[in-house]
Amino acid sequence: MKSAPDNFSKKVLSAVFIVSASVGVIFLLIFAADLFLLIFAAVLFSVFLTGAGEWIRQRTRLSPSWSIAVVLALLILLMVAFFTTSVSTVSAQLHSLSVSLPKSFQKIADYINNIEWMNRLMAAAPPTLLPSSEVLLGKTAPLIGNVLGGLAATLLVLVLGFYIAIRPQLYADSILRLIPFAERPRVKQFLGEASRRLQAWMAGQFLAMLVTGILTTIGLAVLKVPLSLILGIIAGLLNFIPNFGFILSIIPAITISFAHSPELALYVIMLYVGINILEAYFVTPQIQQHAVNLPPVVLICSQILLGLLFGFVGLILATPLTVVAVLFVRYFYVQRILGERV
C-alpha cells in the first residue's frame, strides 16, 4: 500500500507538469505564435499521411514507410491529373472571377444607390468603415508579400510533415523523455488518442468538403451561374473551416449572381443554405459521429479567439487545435486532477 507522502509527491509532480506545460504553451502563443502554428500544421499533415498510410498498409501489407510513399505518389498523381485536365478551365475562371468581382461590386453599389433608405444608412456610416479605393490599392504590395510568404510556409509544412510521418515514433519518444516517468503512460495514451481523433476528423472533413464542392458546383451550374466550377471549388475548400467557411464561400457567389439579377442571387442564397443544412445536420454527423464531439459554443468561441489572435491561419487551425485542447483538459485535469473517468 502506498504511503501518503508518495501520493502527495505524485500529485505535486503532476501539478508541476501541468503548470509547466501550460506555461510552455502560453509562451509559444505569445512569443512564437507563427512557429507554433507552423509546427502544428506540419503535425496535422503528418497525421494525415500516417493515417492514410496505415489504411494502405492494412490492405497491402507494405511497410509504414512504403505506405506513406504510396500516399504521396497518389497525391502527386491526383495533382497531375487535375492540372492536365482542369487547370486551363480553373485558371480561366479564376481570371474571370478577378475581373468580374470588381464589376459585380460596382453593380451592387449602383443598385444600393437607387435605394433611398440605404443611401441614408451609408451616409451615416463612419468614414473608416468604408475604405477608399486608394487604401485598398495601397494594400496590394503587402498582399503579394503575404501570398509569397504563405507559399513558402506551406512548402515548409509539407516537408516537415513528411519527415515527421516517416518516423513518428522518434518524435513521440523524444517528447516522452521530457516527461516525468510516472506521467509517461498517460502522455503516451493522450498522444495516441489525439492522433486517432485528428485522423478521424480529417477523413470526415475531407469527405464533407468533397460532397459540398460537388453539390455546389452542380447546383450553380443548374442555376446557370457564371464561374460555377471555381465557386464550387472555393465552397469545398472553405468547408474545411466549420461554421465560418460557409459564410466566406457564399460572398463571391452572391456577388457574381447579384450582378446578373437579384432573383438569381436569392436562388443562390437558398442553394447555399440548403447545402449547408444538408452538410451540417446530415452528412457531417454521420461521417464524424465517432471522431469528435465538440460543443458548438466551444468551437465557435475558439474560432473567434484564434481568428482574432492569428488571423486566417488561426481560423483554419481552430478546430483541430480545439480537439487537442479538449483532450488535454480531459486527460490531465478531469482525469488526473479531479479523478473522474473519461
N, C-alpha and C positions, 0 to 999 in steps of 0.2 A: 504493500500500500504506500502510495506516495505521500510524503510529508507536506505540511502546509507551506514551509519555506520553498520547496521545489515548485509547488503550484504558483506561489507568489512570484518566483523568479521567471517562470514561463510567461505569466501574464505581463510582467514588466517588459520582457523581451518582445512579446507580441505588440505591446503598446509602442515601444521604441521603433519597431519595424514599420508599423502603420504610420506613425508620425513622420519617420524618415522618408518613407515612400511618398507621403502626401506633400512634404516639403520639396522633395525632388521634382514631383510633377508640377507643383506651383512654380518652382524655379524655371523649369523648361517653358511653361506657359508664358512667364513674364519676360525672361531674358533670351530665350531661344525658341520662340514660337514657330518660326518658319522651319527650323531644323526639326522640331518635334513633329510638325505636320508632315514634313517630307519623309521622315523615318516611319511614321505610322502608315503613310500611303504606300511605302515600299513593303512594309509588313503585310498590308492588306493585299497587295498584288502577289506576294509570296504565298499567302494563304490560299488565294485563288489558284495559283499554279499547283500547289501541293494537293489541294482538294481535287482538281481536275486530273492531276497525275495519279492520285490514288484510285480514282474511278477507272482510269485506263489500266492501271496495274492489276486491279482485281479481275479484270476481264481478259487480260493478255499475258499475265504473269511476267511482265517485264520488270526490271529493277526500277526503284524510285527515280533514279537519275534519267534513265532512258524514257520513262513515262513522262517526265517533265519535258524532255526533249521532244517527244511526240506532241505534247500540248503546244509547245512553241511553234513546231512545224505546222500544226493545224492552224494556229492563229496567223502565221505568215501566209499560208495558202489562202485563208479567208480574205486577208487584206489584199493579196494579189488579185484574187478573183473579183473583189469589189472594185478595185482600181481599173481592171481591164474591162469590166462590163458596165459599170455605172459611174465612173469618175467623171466622164465627159458630161453626162446629164446633171450630176450633182454640182459640178463646178459651174455649169451654165446657169443652173437655178440659183446657186449662191450669188453669182454675179447679178442675176436679175433681182434677187432679193435685196442686195445692197443698193441697187438703183431704184427699186420700187418702194422701199420703206420710206425714204425722204418724201417722195411724191405722195405716198399714201398719208403720211403725217400732215402734209400741206393740205390735202383734200379734207382731212378731218378738221383741221384748223379753220378752213373756209366754211365748212358745214357748221361748226360751232359759232363762228362769227355771225351767222344768219339767225342765231337764236338769241333773243333779247336778254333773257334771264341769265344765260351763260356768259354773255358779254359783261353783265354787271358783276358776276362772280369772278371772272378773270381780272376785271379792273380792280376788285377789292383784294386780290391775292398779293402777297408781298413780292417785290421785285426779285428777291433772292430765290423764290420758289420756282420762277420761270427763267432758266438760264438763257442768255442770248446766244446767237449763232457764233459770235466771236469767242465766247467762253468754251463752247463745245469744240470749235476748231482748234482752240489752244490746247486741248487735251489730246489731240491726235498723236503727237510725238510721244508723250508718256505712254499712251495706249500701245503703240508699236513696241516700245521697250518692254512693257508688261507681257505682251504676246511672246516676244523672243525669250524673255526670262521664264515664262510658263512652259515653253517648248523644251528649254534646257532642263528645267526641273522635272518635267515628265520623263525625259530620257534618263535622268539620274534615278528616278523612282523605278523605272523598268529594269535598269542594270542592277541596282541594289536588291530589288525584289527577286530577280533571277538568282543572285548569289545566295540570298537567304533561303530560297526554296531548294537549292541544291543540297545544302547541309543544314537543315533547320535544327537538328538536334545539337549541333555545335553551339549555336547561339542560345538555345534554351538552357544547355548545361552551363554556359558562361554566366547567364542570369542567375541560375540556381546557386552557383558558387558564391554569389554576393549575399545570399540569404542565410540567416541563422539556420543551423541544421534542423532544429525542431520544427521550423516552418516550411522546410523544403517540400514535404509531401503535399501540403495544402497549395503552395505556389505552383507546383507541377500540375496538380489537378486543375487549378484555375487556368493555367496556360492552355492545357488541353481542351478544357471546356470552352474557353474564349475562341480558340481556333475552330472548333466544331460549330459554334454558333455563327461565327463570321462566314464560314464556308456555306452553311445553310442559308444565311441571309443573302449572300451574294448570288447564289444559284437561283433563289426565288426572285431576287430583284432583277437579274438579267432576263429571266423569263417574262416577268411583268413588263419590262422595258420593250421586249420584242413584241408582245401582244399589243401594247399601247401604240408602238410605232406602226405596226401593220394596220390596226383598226383606224388610226388617224389618217394614214395615207389613203386607204380605201374610201373612208368617209369624205375626205376633202375632194378626192377625185370624182366621187359620185355627185357632190355639190358643184363640181366644175370650178373649184377654187384654184387660181394660178399657184404654181410652185408647190403642188401638193406633196411631191416626193420629199423635198428638203424640209418642208414644215412637219411632215411625219417623222423624219429622222430626228429633227430637233425635239419633237414631243417624246420620242422614245429615249433619247439620250438624257433629257432633263428629268425623265421619270425616275432616274437614279436618286434624285433628291425628293424624298417623300414630302407631301403637302405643298411645298413651295415650287417644285418642278412644274406642276400643273399651271400655276399662275404665270411662271416665266415663259412657258411654251405657248400659252394662249394669246399673249400680247402680239407677236408678229402675225399670227393667223387672223386675229380680229382687224389689225391694221390693214393687211392686204385685202381682206374681203370687204371691209368698210369702204375702201376706195372704189369698189365696183357698185355696191349698193348697201344701205343699212339693213335691208332684209336679208341679204346674204350673210352679213356679219352676225345677225341674230341666229340664223341657222348654224353658223359655225360655233357660236357660243353653246347652243343646245347640243351640238355634236360633242364638243369637248367635255361638257358637263356630264353627258351620258356616258362617255368612255371613262371619265374619272370615277363616276359612281360604280360602273361595272368593275373597274380595276381595283378600287378601294374596298368594295364590300363583297366581291365575289371571287376575283382572280387572286389577289394578294393573300387574303385569309386562307384560301385553300392551299396556296403554294407554301406559305410561311407559318402554318399553324404549329409546326414543331421546331421552328427556328428561333424566333424572338417573340417576346410578349411585352412590348413597351407600352406603358400608358400614354395615350395621345398627348396629354398635357405635358408630360415629362419630355417627350420627343420634340414637341413644338418649342417649348422653352429652351431646350438645349440648342435647337437650330437657331433660334433668335440670338441667344447668347454667343454662340460660336461664330455666327454670321457677323455680329457687331464687332467681335474681337479680332477675327481673322479674315473677314471678307467672304468672297465667294468660295474660296477653298475650304474655309471653316464650315460653310453651309453644306458643301458636298460631303465632307467627312463627319458631319454631326451625328448621323445615325449610327455608323459603326463605332464611333468613339463613345456614344451613349451606351451601346450594347456592352462594351468592355467596362465602362464605368459602373454600370448597374451590377455586372457580375462581380467586380471588385468589391463593391459595397456588400453584396450578399455573402461572399466568401470570407472577407476579413473584418467585417463589422457585425453583420447579423449573425453569422455562424460562429465566428471566432470570439468576439467580444460578448455578444448577447447570449450565445449558446443555443440559438434556435436552429433547427434543421431547415435546410434549403434544398 
